[in-house]
Amino acid sequence: MKCPFCRRETPENFVEKHHLTPKYKKGKEVIYLCCDCGDQIHLLFSNFYNGSCNKEELKEYIKNVRKKYYAKE
């Protein structure tokens, strides 16, 4: 599977299911991410739904991972 965030090929045992809207808000739509991106999202967006997230940090993380693994892009 290729992680939709960092685009790295990820073995199935390192893939995590994440709800796009938290389950406590009755979110049903899910996305599958590599463990690294999933962990990073939880670190940066733990307070996403109360308005105190930092989207720029996540963008920077994704940009750096892509640059590291895909220097041609």
Secondary structure, DSSP 8 states (H G I E B T S, - for coil): -B-TTT--B--GGGEEEEESS-GGGT---EEEEEHHHHHHHHHH-TTGGGT---HHHHHHHHHHHHHHH-TT-
